[in-house]
Amino acid sequence: MSDTAAIYTVAYILISVCLVAPPTEFVSLGLTVQNVLSGYLGSEDLNFIYYHIKRTTATLIFHSLLPLGYYIGLLLLSDKHTNLADCLPWKLDIYWQLSLASCIIIHLAAVTLALYWHRKKWSNHPIARTLKYHAPSGSTWMAMASSINVEFRRIDKFTTGVLGRRIIVTDSWIMKTAAYYVHIAHQQDIHLTLTGTEEHDLSHESYHGVQYLNITVTSINSHVNPFVIRLNATEYSDLKEKLHSPIRMARDVVIKQSLSDRFLDAFKKQVDENDVFVKPPDMELEPCIGCMQVTANVKLVKLCDDLTEGDCVPCYCRPMWCRECMGKWFASRQDQSAPENWMSGKSPCPTCRARFCMLDICKIV
């Protein structure tokens, strides 16, 4: 193999790997099957299942063309084929002819499989077959697809990862997208086990390193294969809030909490130790305006000093925040370079800007 062919081979392999498993840089530049074929695939938000059925099929066909692309480039770079006439199949050596036949067979096999998947309105596609196993008696996979589509449109779903390699948790489903498949499991049927962690001292996500968690999802449905979801440890608490099943911990697995998570734990403990605010009978509590998921459950009452002393001032706002959202707000108003001073810090009320400290946050009873 000539030096030119060797360089071409290495470059083509690198580009192919980036196309098969796109890194973050390729995704941000739009060099993905999803972006190139966005007109054909449609909207993921409107039709999640059909979008991924078509995405996985298109990805299979596109990837099957990679060997043929390598063959054509190598053929044109060969010293023996100086013009297009020399590249005609019947004029090539037996080695080149066998290589061409192999590339064409790979592509035709992918196209044949895609046509088989497309029969009966995609009923033969692996994603559709998986949904059939989840469908109750008398229902169809399309009914399950419609249910997933509806839940995916909701803004309270949990998602993490890049396009094509994402973890999605809705009210009833947990899903993991891959190049040629989408793993789907019903939340009522699964067991979750935290099987291991990965520590990285350097990461594009954090200057202080990052910890990834590997969680195995096992379904009691025998037709659903187990799969592993991988996520940043800082997203663990958000994932747990969306899951219905507890996550079992394997022995010797330790989760490193983020700085904000550790502060929220200390914040909640301090609020629990503070004096409480007794709600008057005529006071109606509304959902927290921060998350809209939990009823407002804390009230700012100046308790750290006398009403006319100290830096804190009375707050006359009605309760509008939950304890967790108030903790996140309090942390966001502190000096991010000095976390050791957060607990003794001050913060303006998110509504009226009245200054308060940790001792002024009271649970409502």
Contacts in CASP RR format, 6 or more apart in sequence:
PFRMAT RR
TARGET T0000
AUTHOR 0000-0000-0000
METHOD contacts of the structure
MODEL  1
MSDTAAIYTVAYILISVCLVAPPTEFVSLGLTVQNVLSGYLGSEDLNFIY
YHIKRTTATLIFHSLLPLGYYIGLLLLSDKHTNLADCLPWKLDIYWQLSL
ASCIIIHLAAVTLALYWHRKKWSNHPIARTLKYHAPSGSTWMAMASSINV
EFRRIDKFTTGVLGRRIIVTDSWIMKTAAYYVHIAHQQDIHLTLTGTEEH
DLSHESYHGVQYLNITVTSINSHVNPFVIRLNATEYSDLKEKLHSPIRMA
RDVVIKQSLSDRFLDAFKKQVDENDVFVKPPDMELEPCIGCMQVTANVKL
VKLCDDLTEGDCVPCYCRPMWCRECMGKWFASRQDQSAPENWMSGKSPCP
TCRARFCMLDICKIV
1 9 0 8 1.000
2 77 0 8 1.000
2 79 0 8 1.000
4 77 0 8 1.000
5 74 0 8 1.000
5 77 0 8 1.000
5 78 0 8 1.000
8 73 0 8 1.000
8 74 0 8 1.000
8 77 0 8 1.000
9 70 0 8 1.000
9 74 0 8 1.000
12 69 0 8 1.000
12 70 0 8 1.000
12 73 0 8 1.000
16 66 0 8 1.000
16 70 0 8 1.000
18 26 0 8 1.000
18 31 0 8 1.000
19 26 0 8 1.000
19 31 0 8 1.000
19 62 0 8 1.000
19 63 0 8 1.000
19 66 0 8 1.000
20 63 0 8 1.000
20 66 0 8 1.000
20 179 0 8 1.000
21 165 0 8 1.000
21 179 0 8 1.000
22 31 0 8 1.000
22 32 0 8 1.000
22 162 0 8 1.000
24 162 0 8 1.000
24 204 0 8 1.000
26 32 0 8 1.000
27 162 0 8 1.000
27 163 0 8 1.000
30 36 0 8 1.000
32 163 0 8 1.000
32 164 0 8 1.000
33 55 0 8 1.000
33 58 0 8 1.000
33 59 0 8 1.000
33 62 0 8 1.000
34 41 0 8 1.000
34 55 0 8 1.000
34 163 0 8 1.000
34 164 0 8 1.000
37 55 0 8 1.000
37 58 0 8 1.000
40 54 0 8 1.000
40 58 0 8 1.000
41 51 0 8 1.000
41 54 0 8 1.000
41 55 0 8 1.000
41 58 0 8 1.000
42 51 0 8 1.000
42 54 0 8 1.000
43 51 0 8 1.000
44 51 0 8 1.000
44 52 0 8 1.000
44 152 0 8 1.000
45 152 0 8 1.000
45 153 0 8 1.000
46 149 0 8 1.000
46 153 0 8 1.000
47 149 0 8 1.000
48 145 0 8 1.000
48 148 0 8 1.000
48 149 0 8 1.000
48 152 0 8 1.000
49 127 0 8 1.000
49 131 0 8 1.000
49 145 0 8 1.000
49 148 0 8 1.000
49 149 0 8 1.000
50 122 0 8 1.000
50 145 0 8 1.000
52 127 0 8 1.000
52 177 0 8 1.000
52 182 0 8 1.000
53 117 0 8 1.000
53 122 0 8 1.000
53 125 0 8 1.000
53 127 0 8 1.000
53 128 0 8 1.000
55 164 0 8 1.000
56 125 0 8 1.000
56 126 0 8 1.000
56 127 0 8 1.000
56 179 0 8 1.000
56 180 0 8 1.000
56 181 0 8 1.000
56 182 0 8 1.000
57 114 0 8 1.000
57 117 0 8 1.000
57 118 0 8 1.000
57 125 0 8 1.000
59 179 0 8 1.000
59 180 0 8 1.000
60 110 0 8 1.000
60 113 0 8 1.000
60 114 0 8 1.000
60 180 0 8 1.000
61 107 0 8 1.000
61 110 0 8 1.000
61 111 0 8 1.000
61 114 0 8 1.000
63 110 0 8 1.000
63 179 0 8 1.000
64 106 0 8 1.000
64 107 0 8 1.000
64 109 0 8 1.000
64 110 0 8 1.000
64 111 0 8 1.000
65 107 0 8 1.000
67 102 0 8 1.000
67 103 0 8 1.000
67 106 0 8 1.000
67 107 0 8 1.000
68 103 0 8 1.000
68 104 0 8 1.000
68 106 0 8 1.000
68 107 0 8 1.000
69 103 0 8 1.000
71 99 0 8 1.000
71 100 0 8 1.000
71 103 0 8 1.000
75 81 0 8 1.000
75 87 0 8 1.000
75 92 0 8 1.000
75 96 0 8 1.000
76 87 0 8 1.000
80 86 0 8 1.000
81 87 0 8 1.000
85 91 0 8 1.000
89 97 0 8 1.000
89 100 0 8 1.000
92 100 0 8 1.000
116 124 0 8 1.000
117 124 0 8 1.000
117 125 0 8 1.000
117 126 0 8 1.000
118 124 0 8 1.000
118 125 0 8 1.000
122 128 0 8 1.000
123 129 0 8 1.000
123 141 0 8 1.000
126 180 0 8 1.000
126 181 0 8 1.000
127 181 0 8 1.000
127 182 0 8 1.000
127 184 0 8 1.000
128 141 0 8 1.000
128 145 0 8 1.000
129 141 0 8 1.000
130 182 0 8 1.000
130 184 0 8 1.000
130 223 0 8 1.000
130 224 0 8 1.000
131 141 0 8 1.000
131 144 0 8 1.000
131 145 0 8 1.000
131 148 0 8 1.000
131 184 0 8 1.000
132 140 0 8 1.000
132 141 0 8 1.000
132 144 0 8 1.000
133 221 0 8 1.000
133 223 0 8 1.000
133 224 0 8 1.000
134 141 0 8 1.000
134 144 0 8 1.000
134 184 0 8 1.000
134 186 0 8 1.000
134 221 0 8 1.000
134 224 0 8 1.000
135 141 0 8 1.000
135 143 0 8 1.000
135 144 0 8 1.000
147 172 0 8 1.000
148 170 0 8 1.000
148 173 0 8 1.000
148 175 0 8 1.000
148 184 0 8 1.000
151 157 0 8 1.000
151 170 0 8 1.000
151 171 0 8 1.000
151 172 0 8 1.000
151 173 0 8 1.000
152 168 0 8 1.000
152 170 0 8 1.000
154 170 0 8 1.000
154 171 0 8 1.000
156 171 0 8 1.000
156 242 0 8 1.000
156 293 0 8 1.000
157 168 0 8 1.000
157 169 0 8 1.000
157 170 0 8 1.000
157 171 0 8 1.000
157 242 0 8 1.000
158 167 0 8 1.000
158 168 0 8 1.000
158 169 0 8 1.000
158 238 0 8 1.000
158 239 0 8 1.000
158 241 0 8 1.000
158 242 0 8 1.000
159 166 0 8 1.000
159 167 0 8 1.000
159 168 0 8 1.000
159 169 0 8 1.000
160 166 0 8 1.000
160 167 0 8 1.000
160 231 0 8 1.000
160 232 0 8 1.000
160 235 0 8 1.000
160 239 0 8 1.000
161 167 0 8 1.000
161 231 0 8 1.000
164 177 0 8 1.000
164 178 0 8 1.000
164 179 0 8 1.000
165 177 0 8 1.000
165 178 0 8 1.000
166 176 0 8 1.000
166 177 0 8 1.000
167 174 0 8 1.000
167 175 0 8 1.000
167 176 0 8 1.000
167 229 0 8 1.000
167 230 0 8 1.000
167 231 0 8 1.000
167 239 0 8 1.000
168 174 0 8 1.000
168 175 0 8 1.000
168 176 0 8 1.000
168 177 0 8 1.000
169 175 0 8 1.000
169 187 0 8 1.000
169 239 0 8 1.000
169 242 0 8 1.000
169 243 0 8 1.000
170 242 0 8 1.000
171 187 0 8 1.000
171 242 0 8 1.000
172 186 0 8 1.000
172 187 0 8 1.000
172 188 0 8 1.000
173 184 0 8 1.000
173 185 0 8 1.000
173 186 0 8 1.000
173 187 0 8 1.000
174 184 0 8 1.000
174 185 0 8 1.000
174 187 0 8 1.000
174 190 0 8 1.000
174 217 0 8 1.000
174 229 0 8 1.000
174 243 0 8 1.000
175 182 0 8 1.000
175 183 0 8 1.000
175 184 0 8 1.000
175 185 0 8 1.000
176 182 0 8 1.000
176 183 0 8 1.000
176 217 0 8 1.000
176 227 0 8 1.000
176 229 0 8 1.000
177 183 0 8 1.000
183 217 0 8 1.000
183 225 0 8 1.000
183 227 0 8 1.000
184 224 0 8 1.000
185 217 0 8 1.000
185 219 0 8 1.000
185 221 0 8 1.000
185 224 0 8 1.000
185 227 0 8 1.000
186 219 0 8 1.000
186 221 0 8 1.000
187 243 0 8 1.000
187 244 0 8 1.000
187 245 0 8 1.000
188 244 0 8 1.000
189 219 0 8 1.000
189 220 0 8 1.000
189 221 0 8 1.000
189 224 0 8 1.000
190 217 0 8 1.000
190 218 0 8 1.000
190 219 0 8 1.000
190 220 0 8 1.000
190 245 0 8 1.000
191 217 0 8 1.000
191 218 0 8 1.000
191 219 0 8 1.000
191 220 0 8 1.000
191 245 0 8 1.000
191 248 0 8 1.000
192 215 0 8 1.000
192 216 0 8 1.000
192 217 0 8 1.000
192 218 0 8 1.000
192 243 0 8 1.000
192 245 0 8 1.000
192 246 0 8 1.000
192 247 0 8 1.000
192 248 0 8 1.000
193 215 0 8 1.000
193 216 0 8 1.000
193 218 0 8 1.000
193 247 0 8 1.000
193 248 0 8 1.000
193 249 0 8 1.000
193 250 0 8 1.000
194 213 0 8 1.000
194 214 0 8 1.000
194 215 0 8 1.000
194 247 0 8 1.000
194 248 0 8 1.000
194 249 0 8 1.000
194 250 0 8 1.000
194 253 0 8 1.000
194 255 0 8 1.000
195 214 0 8 1.000
195 215 0 8 1.000
195 216 0 8 1.000
195 228 0 8 1.000
195 250 0 8 1.000
195 253 0 8 1.000
196 213 0 8 1.000
196 214 0 8 1.000
196 250 0 8 1.000
196 253 0 8 1.000
197 211 0 8 1.000
197 212 0 8 1.000
197 213 0 8 1.000
197 214 0 8 1.000
197 233 0 8 1.000
197 253 0 8 1.000
197 254 0 8 1.000
197 255 0 8 1.000
198 211 0 8 1.000
198 212 0 8 1.000
198 214 0 8 1.000
198 230 0 8 1.000
199 209 0 8 1.000
199 211 0 8 1.000
200 209 0 8 1.000
200 210 0 8 1.000
200 211 0 8 1.000
200 212 0 8 1.000
201 209 0 8 1.000
202 209 0 8 1.000
203 209 0 8 1.000
203 210 0 8 1.000
205 232 0 8 1.000
210 232 0 8 1.000
210 233 0 8 1.000
210 234 0 8 1.000
211 232 0 8 1.000
211 233 0 8 1.000
211 255 0 8 1.000
211 256 0 8 1.000
212 230 0 8 1.000
212 231 0 8 1.000
212 232 0 8 1.000
212 233 0 8 1.000
213 230 0 8 1.000
213 231 0 8 1.000
213 232 0 8 1.000
213 233 0 8 1.000
213 236 0 8 1.000
213 255 0 8 1.000
214 228 0 8 1.000
214 229 0 8 1.000
214 230 0 8 1.000
215 228 0 8 1.000
215 229 0 8 1.000
215 230 0 8 1.000
215 231 0 8 1.000
215 247 0 8 1.000
216 226 0 8 1.000
216 227 0 8 1.000
216 228 0 8 1.000
217 226 0 8 1.000
217 227 0 8 1.000
217 228 0 8 1.000
217 229 0 8 1.000
218 226 0 8 1.000
219 226 0 8 1.000
231 239 0 8 1.000
233 255 0 8 1.000
233 256 0 8 1.000
233 257 0 8 1.000
233 258 0 8 1.000
234 258 0 8 1.000
234 260 0 8 1.000
234 261 0 8 1.000
236 255 0 8 1.000
237 261 0 8 1.000
240 247 0 8 1.000
257 265 0 8 1.000
259 339 0 8 1.000
260 328 0 8 1.000
260 331 0 8 1.000
263 327 0 8 1.000
263 331 0 8 1.000
263 339 0 8 1.000
263 342 0 8 1.000
263 343 0 8 1.000
264 324 0 8 1.000
264 327 0 8 1.000
264 328 0 8 1.000
264 331 0 8 1.000
266 343 0 8 1.000
267 323 0 8 1.000
267 327 0 8 1.000
267 330 0 8 1.000
267 331 0 8 1.000
267 343 0 8 1.000
267 358 0 8 1.000
268 323 0 8 1.000
268 324 0 8 1.000
270 343 0 8 1.000
270 358 0 8 1.000
270 359 0 8 1.000
270 361 0 8 1.000
271 298 0 8 1.000
271 323 0 8 1.000
271 358 0 8 1.000
271 361 0 8 1.000
271 362 0 8 1.000
271 363 0 8 1.000
272 363 0 8 1.000
274 303 0 8 1.000
274 358 0 8 1.000
274 359 0 8 1.000
274 360 0 8 1.000
274 361 0 8 1.000
274 362 0 8 1.000
274 363 0 8 1.000
275 301 0 8 1.000
275 303 0 8 1.000
275 362 0 8 1.000
276 362 0 8 1.000
276 363 0 8 1.000
276 364 0 8 1.000
276 365 0 8 1.000
277 298 0 8 1.000
277 299 0 8 1.000
277 301 0 8 1.000
277 319 0 8 1.000
277 362 0 8 1.000
277 363 0 8 1.000
277 364 0 8 1.000
277 365 0 8 1.000
278 364 0 8 1.000
278 365 0 8 1.000
279 285 0 8 1.000
279 319 0 8 1.000
279 364 0 8 1.000
279 365 0 8 1.000
283 318 0 8 1.000
283 319 0 8 1.000
285 295 0 8 1.000
285 296 0 8 1.000
285 297 0 8 1.000
285 319 0 8 1.000
285 364 0 8 1.000
286 295 0 8 1.000
286 296 0 8 1.000
286 320 0 8 1.000
287 293 0 8 1.000
287 294 0 8 1.000
287 295 0 8 1.000
287 296 0 8 1.000
288 294 0 8 1.000
288 295 0 8 1.000
288 296 0 8 1.000
288 297 0 8 1.000
288 320 0 8 1.000
288 321 0 8 1.000
288 322 0 8 1.000
288 325 0 8 1.000
289 296 0 8 1.000
289 320 0 8 1.000
289 321 0 8 1.000
290 321 0 8 1.000
290 322 0 8 1.000
290 325 0 8 1.000
291 322 0 8 1.000
291 324 0 8 1.000
291 325 0 8 1.000
294 322 0 8 1.000
294 324 0 8 1.000
294 325 0 8 1.000
295 322 0 8 1.000
296 319 0 8 1.000
296 320 0 8 1.000
296 321 0 8 1.000
296 322 0 8 1.000
296 364 0 8 1.000
297 319 0 8 1.000
297 322 0 8 1.000
297 323 0 8 1.000
297 363 0 8 1.000
297 364 0 8 1.000
298 319 0 8 1.000
298 321 0 8 1.000
298 322 0 8 1.000
298 323 0 8 1.000
298 326 0 8 1.000
298 361 0 8 1.000
298 362 0 8 1.000
298 363 0 8 1.000
298 364 0 8 1.000
299 319 0 8 1.000
299 361 0 8 1.000
299 362 0 8 1.000
299 364 0 8 1.000
300 315 0 8 1.000
300 317 0 8 1.000
300 349 0 8 1.000
300 354 0 8 1.000
300 356 0 8 1.000
300 360 0 8 1.000
300 361 0 8 1.000
300 362 0 8 1.000
301 314 0 8 1.000
301 315 0 8 1.000
301 360 0 8 1.000
301 362 0 8 1.000
302 312 0 8 1.000
302 313 0 8 1.000
302 314 0 8 1.000
302 315 0 8 1.000
302 356 0 8 1.000
302 360 0 8 1.000
303 359 0 8 1.000
303 360 0 8 1.000
303 362 0 8 1.000
304 310 0 8 1.000
304 312 0 8 1.000
304 357 0 8 1.000
304 359 0 8 1.000
304 360 0 8 1.000
305 312 0 8 1.000
307 314 0 8 1.000
311 346 0 8 1.000
311 355 0 8 1.000
311 357 0 8 1.000
312 346 0 8 1.000
312 354 0 8 1.000
312 355 0 8 1.000
312 356 0 8 1.000
312 357 0 8 1.000
312 360 0 8 1.000
313 354 0 8 1.000
313 355 0 8 1.000
313 356 0 8 1.000
314 354 0 8 1.000
315 349 0 8 1.000
315 352 0 8 1.000
315 354 0 8 1.000
315 356 0 8 1.000
315 360 0 8 1.000
316 352 0 8 1.000
316 354 0 8 1.000
317 349 0 8 1.000
317 351 0 8 1.000
317 352 0 8 1.000
317 354 0 8 1.000
319 364 0 8 1.000
320 351 0 8 1.000
321 329 0 8 1.000
321 350 0 8 1.000
323 361 0 8 1.000
323 363 0 8 1.000
326 350 0 8 1.000
326 361 0 8 1.000
329 347 0 8 1.000
329 350 0 8 1.000
330 342 0 8 1.000
330 347 0 8 1.000
330 358 0 8 1.000
331 342 0 8 1.000
333 346 0 8 1.000
333 347 0 8 1.000
333 348 0 8 1.000
334 341 0 8 1.000
334 342 0 8 1.000
334 345 0 8 1.000
334 347 0 8 1.000
335 341 0 8 1.000
343 358 0 8 1.000
344 357 0 8 1.000
344 358 0 8 1.000
345 357 0 8 1.000
345 358 0 8 1.000
346 355 0 8 1.000
346 356 0 8 1.000
346 357 0 8 1.000
347 355 0 8 1.000
347 356 0 8 1.000
347 357 0 8 1.000
348 354 0 8 1.000
348 355 0 8 1.000
348 356 0 8 1.000
349 355 0 8 1.000
349 356 0 8 1.000
END
